[in-house]
Amino acid sequence: MSKIKIVHLVSSLNIGGAERFVIDLSTLQQKQDKDVQIISTGAPNDILVNSCKQANIPVTVLTGSKFAKLLTMFLRMRTSDVVHVHSPAVMRVMSKIIRFLPGNIVYTRHGAAPLAAQHWVNLHKKVMRYIKYITFVSPEGQQAFHRTHGWKDTPSKVIANGVLLSDVVAKPVALPIRFGSVGRMVPLKNQISLLKAAAKLTKEQQQGMRIAFFGSGECESDLKDYVSEHLAEELVTFYGNVSEREHIYQQFDVLVVTSETEGLSMAILETMASRKATIATRVGGNPLLVQDTKTGWLIDYDKEAMLAERLVDIINNPSMLTETGENAYQLVKHDYSLDATLAAYDQIYFSE
């Protein structure tokens, strides 16, 4: 019997939660003896391209003219049993050839934004008839999408992203507390809110903390400028894009997520799997993971004073991080395993 052929499509292989998830899912599918490959519409030098190669996952980065990209995409997908699209930007590229592709197309929305701009509405109206199944990583994302686009006749399901568990052993946390931010530096992520909150602390309180940023993007220069003007530069470290997750999660004690919207954050899941707590905005799928005072703390979006209070509480009581970190680990272990996610996708892939 020939192997099941699955093609995953992503908009890039830069550092991002959806991209990491696709690599992890592909790795697990390969272990099940499936024939898996990834197609990216990003750049050949995207940092996670090498991660795919290290995991022995065949990856094709579309290059050349628009016609060449579409032809390569078509040739890679036409003999596949499952085409799994993980990005609306990729769907926009695919829309030109989608009617010629095999019918087993699964579309996953990793974000919670409704994509309400007219060009997105038009795109989703065009491709709807060709999609076998649409999935979402959070109920909020599902509800927002259907309110905007309809798709009432397309099978729809929430499948939470799963995470690989770490075997790291928690260590006692001492001052200075290291607060981390992981993700693209774009307006949606609002990382400036963390810096503004830190600036509200007294100089003595600031000595009890450090901030580590992982990622890059259009807001990076603004963040660095704010540090230069309002904070002692030794308090903040910008690590850039780092592909080794073990290194990232060793560099901070608490994750801080200040986003305006989120689907089901892989950064939060990976932090929890590393037995660490999270401070996160009360948006999207964050409250599913961050159970206030149990696995971390929830704050309102763009409320620096509220975030500053939480930073001070942790600086004054670092011992509470041990219990919240362990609670976080137990939650992802029981409810967000990658094996469960894989099984849920298998049901969709091979459903009639």
Buried (B, 14 or more C-beta within 10 A) or exposed (E): EEEBBBBBBBBBBBBBBBBBBBBBBBBBBBEEEBBBBBBBBBBEEBBBBEBBEEBEBBBBBBEEEEEEBBBBBBEBBEEBBBBBBBBBBBBBBBBBBBEEBBEBBBBBBBBBBBBEEEEBBEBBEBBBEBBBBBBBBBBBBBBBBBEBBEBEEBEBEBBBBBBBBBEBEBEEBEEBBBBBBBBBBBEBBBBBBBBBBBBBBEEEBBBBBBBBBBBBBEBBEBBBEBBEEEBEEEBBBBBEBBBEBEEBBEBBBBBBBBBBBBBBBBBBBBBBBBBBBBBBBEBBBBBBBBBEEEBBBBBEBBBBEBBBBBBBEBBEEBEBBBEBBBBBBEBBEEEBBBEEBBEBBBEBBEEE
